[in-house]
Amino acid sequence: MASSRKRSRQYGRYNGTVSASGPKRIEINADSGYRAFPRRLPEQPIFYPVLNEEYAEQIARDWNAKDPRKKVGCVTKFFVRRNFLARYEIKTVGSRIHQEYWIPAGDVEEFNANIVGPIEVIAEFRMAEGQG
């Protein structure tokens, strides 16, 4: 039976991966030519790319867009070399759709070097008028 969930896809040597981002991170992605994620802040020791669009949409819509500091949440899609991701365990942090990689901040530069092609913004959610 086919699932309607938007899941991570495997394409040859690459895994399709998604992430939820706020507007500042998207701006930094643009500055890199949509080829890299920014270094983590000191209070962000882990980068959490997720494995399906449904989960990324939840984060962007329900957390980022509702955060008065951000007011916008974006979903990005990108491909990462499978042999690099194989070093990391997939973590399930809720229901079966809540799957993500935990990439230590010190590995983000190498993670970026293993992104194949551009990072695409595939969805955007904005804070509702009158909120925040």
C-alpha positions as CSV (number, residue, x, y, z in Angstrom):
1,M,0.0,0.0,0.0
2,A,1.4,3.4,-1.0
3,S,1.7,6.0,1.7
4,S,0.7,9.6,1.2
5,R,3.4,10.8,3.7
6,K,6.2,12.7,2.1
7,R,9.2,10.6,3.2
8,S,12.9,10.8,2.7
9,R,13.9,9.3,-0.6
10,Q,17.0,7.4,-1.6
11,Y,18.5,8.3,-5.0
12,G,21.4,6.2,-5.8
13,R,24.2,7.3,-3.5
14,Y,22.2,10.2,-2.0
15,N,19.4,10.5,0.6
16,G,16.8,13.2,0.2
17,T,16.6,15.1,3.5
18,V,14.6,18.0,4.7
19,S,15.0,20.6,7.4
20,A,12.9,23.4,9.0
21,S,14.5,26.8,9.2
22,G,13.8,30.3,10.2
23,P,14.4,33.3,8.0
24,K,17.9,34.1,9.2
25,R,19.1,30.6,8.4
26,I,17.5,30.8,4.9
27,E,19.3,34.1,4.3
28,I,22.6,32.5,5.2
29,N,21.7,29.6,2.9
30,A,21.2,32.1,0.1
31,D,24.5,33.8,0.9
32,S,26.2,30.4,0.3
33,G,24.4,29.9,-3.1
34,Y,22.0,27.5,-1.3
35,R,24.9,25.0,-0.9
36,A,25.5,25.1,2.9
37,F,23.9,25.4,6.3
38,P,25.4,28.0,8.7
39,R,27.6,27.0,11.7
40,R,25.6,26.3,14.8
41,L,25.4,28.9,17.6
42,P,27.1,28.0,20.9
43,E,23.7,27.1,22.4
44,Q,22.9,24.8,19.4
45,P,25.3,21.8,19.8
46,I,23.3,19.6,17.4
47,F,22.0,20.1,13.8
48,Y,18.7,18.1,13.3
49,P,18.0,17.4,9.6
50,V,14.7,15.4,9.5
51,L,13.7,12.6,7.2
52,N,10.3,13.6,5.9
53,E,8.5,16.7,4.8
54,E,5.5,16.2,7.1
55,Y,7.8,16.5,10.2
56,A,9.7,19.5,8.7
57,E,6.3,21.2,8.0
58,Q,5.2,20.6,11.6
59,I,8.4,22.3,12.9
60,A,8.2,25.2,10.4
61,R,4.5,25.8,10.9
62,D,4.0,25.0,14.6
63,W,7.3,26.2,16.1
64,N,9.3,28.6,13.8
65,A,6.3,30.5,12.4
66,K,4.8,30.9,15.9
67,D,8.0,32.2,17.4
68,P,7.7,36.0,17.7
69,R,11.4,36.4,17.0
70,K,11.2,34.5,13.7
71,K,7.5,34.8,12.5
72,V,8.4,32.6,9.5
73,G,9.2,29.0,9.1
74,C,10.6,27.4,6.0
75,V,11.0,23.8,4.8
76,T,14.2,23.1,2.9
77,K,14.9,20.0,0.8
78,F,18.4,18.8,-0.1
79,F,20.4,15.7,-0.9
80,V,23.3,14.3,1.2
81,R,25.7,11.5,0.3
82,R,24.4,8.3,1.9
83,N,27.9,7.1,2.9
84,F,28.3,10.3,5.0
85,L,24.9,9.9,6.7
86,A,25.6,6.3,7.4
87,R,27.9,7.5,10.3
88,Y,24.8,8.8,12.2
89,E,22.0,6.9,13.7
90,I,18.4,7.9,12.8
91,K,16.6,9.0,15.9
92,T,12.9,8.7,16.4
93,V,11.8,11.4,18.8
94,G,8.0,11.0,18.9
95,S,5.8,9.1,16.5
96,R,7.2,7.2,13.5
97,I,7.2,10.4,11.4
98,H,9.4,12.2,13.9
99,Q,12.7,10.9,12.6
100,E,15.9,12.9,12.4
101,Y,19.7,12.8,12.3
102,W,21.6,14.3,15.1
103,I,24.7,16.0,13.5
104,P,27.1,17.4,16.1
105,A,27.9,21.1,15.5
106,G,31.5,20.3,14.8
107,D,30.4,18.1,11.9
108,V,28.2,20.6,10.1
109,E,31.1,21.8,7.8
110,E,31.7,18.2,6.7
111,F,27.9,17.7,6.4
112,N,27.8,20.7,4.1
113,A,30.6,19.3,2.0
114,N,28.4,16.2,1.4
115,I,25.3,18.1,0.2
116,V,24.8,17.3,-3.5
117,G,23.1,20.1,-5.4
118,P,21.3,23.1,-4.0
119,I,19.3,23.5,-0.8
120,E,15.7,24.2,-2.0
121,V,13.0,26.1,0.0
122,I,9.9,24.0,-0.7
123,A,7.4,25.5,1.8
124,E,7.0,28.6,3.9
125,F,4.7,29.3,6.8
126,R,4.1,32.8,8.3
127,M,2.8,33.9,11.7
128,A,-0.9,34.7,11.5
129,E,-1.9,38.4,11.6
130,G,-2.3,39.7,15.1
131,Q,-0.1,37.1,16.7
132,G,3.2,37.8,18.3
